[in-house]
Amino acid sequence: MRSVGVSHIGKVRSENQDKIFFSDQPVGKLNSLYIVADGMGGHQAGGYASSYTVDRFVELLEESEEDDVIASMKTAVSTVNQEMIQKCRENEEYAGMGTTMVAAVVSGSTVTVMNIGDSRLYYGARDLKQITVDHSYVEELIQAGALLREQGRLHPKKNVITRAIGAAFAEPDFFQFEAKEGYLLLCSDGLTNMIEDDELKELLLDHSQLENKAGQMAARANEYGGKDNISLVIVDLKK
């Protein structure tokens, strides 16, 4: 198993408010850990939110004595969320800050995924499948049948998220599936808003080296406008 990560400021933003983490080695009692977080907030608050969340989340998992993967991640993200809310209350510069986060752990052939917000995880083998479900206003419209999925990409409120770390409602969703080969793609919406899933599939499943796949995705998102920070982690599940 091997992973690579890329985080690029894009062509429009004045700073990179994303944060990534990837480790093929154990983190505490977890066999591996991969994270992409997309911060939000004025000035430097968004960058602080994503960096603090990822660093603290990793720290808590390193210290955790919990054997169950989901329980340890749930406890860690709850702690981080409460700390973030407290920081918002104590410092006006941080008021309203928050971050999305998608995280994955691979234990043998079992992949455990956690997400809050609209950063995503895809699994690619012969095809590309989105595992996570966005916590967003547009996704709620799609699930309710009020909007077609292809219409969602152009919706004016496509960036309105309904859950975030640092917000009152930060309940994560968890997914588990079995996979012995193929790729995981964790990414911020700076990638998925620029590149459609069919093209992501082509880039992920081509025969180039792992580093090339990641670099090509970031470059392609920039070619299409680079309207947001672009962050991704790719994991090759082959043992």
Sequence and secondary structure as in RCSB ss.txt:
>XXXX:A:sequence
MRSVGVSHIGKVRSENQDKIFFSDQPVGKLNSLYIVADGMGGHQAGGYASSYTVDRFVELLEESEEDDVIASMKT
AVSTVNQEMIQKCRENEEYAGMGTTMVAAVVSGSTVTVMNIGDSRLYYGARDLKQITVDHSYVEELIQAGALLRE
QGRLHPKKNVITRAIGAAFAEPDFFQFEAKEGYLLLCSDGLTNMIEDDELKELLLDHSQLENKAGQMAARANEYG
GKDNISLVIVDLKK
>XXXX:A:secstr
 EEEEEEE  SS SS  EEEEEESS BTTBS EEEEEEEE TTTHHHHHHHHHHHHHHHHHHH     HHHHHHH
HHHHHHHHHHHHHHH GGGTT EEEEEEEEEETTEEEEEEESS EEEEESSSEEE S   BHHHHHHHTTSS HH
HHTT TTTT BS  BTSS    EEEEEE SSSEEEEE HHHHTTS HHHHHHHHHSSS HHHHHHHHHHHHHHTT
  S EEEEEEE   
